[in-house]
Amino acid sequence: MEAREYLGTARSVRPLDVEDEVYMDQLLRRLQRYYGWRGVDVRQLCREYDVHKMGVIHESQFYRALPRPALSVDEEDVTLLVHKV
């Protein structure tokens, strides 16, 4: 199943498996708490990479924009976030 994307690009909309969905939910809650406590606006950080104001950034830009808590988020977690979004 393909989803229509901005400017005609396509990505898979295949859902994550049940274990990954549960882990994703826990990860998002941890990140929400972390960013909320520190007053970090992730949307604003991503907007800085969206120079054309199209609402789209590249995967590599997302990796750079996302501030990671020191020990609680690793590369696999960020990769899972990229595949979910």
N, C-alpha and C positions, 0 to 999 in steps of 0.2 A: 504494500500500500504506500503510495507516495503522497506527500502533502505539497500543496502549492506554496511556494515561498516567494519572497520579494524578488523582483527582477527575473522571475522565471527559473530560479534555482530550485532544487528539490532536495529533500532530506528524508530519511526513513522516519516513520512515526511508530515504529515497532516499540511497544512498551517494554520497560525493563522487567526482569523476572521478579517474582514476589519478594525474594530475599533482598534484592537491590532496591526495590521500592520501599521496603521497611527501613533499610539502612539510609536511604535518601531522605526519608522523613525525619529520622533522628539527626542526620547531618544538617539539614536545613534548620531544624530547631536550635541546634548548637550554634550555628552561624548567626541566626537571628538574635539569640541572646548575646553573643559576643559583640556583634556590630551595634546592637541596641545600647549595650553598656558603654561602648566607646563613642557613640554618636557618629558612626560611619554610615554614609549613604552610598551603597554600592551602585545604585542607579546613576548617581552623579559621577562616580569614578568611571563607569562605563561610558557615559556621555562624553567624557574627555577624549576618548578614542574614536568617537563617532564624528569625525571632522566634517562630514557632508550632511549631518543632521538627518540621516535616513532611518535611524533606529536599528542599525545593523552594525555589529563589529565582528571581526574575524576571531576564530578560536584562539589564536596566539595572543590577540589583544585582551581577550577575556582572562587568559592566564596571567597576564601582566597587571590587569586592572584589579583583580580580586586579592585583597589583602588577606593573608592566611594567618590564623592563630598559630603560634609557634609549634606546638606539638600535636594539636588535635586534628589538623587537616593536612593530608599528604597529597602527592601528585595523583594517586589513584582516585582520591575523593574529588579532586577538581575535574579529572577526566570524566567521572561519573556525572558530575554536574553538567558538563558540556554535552554529554550524550542525552541527558534528560531534557535540557532546554532546547 
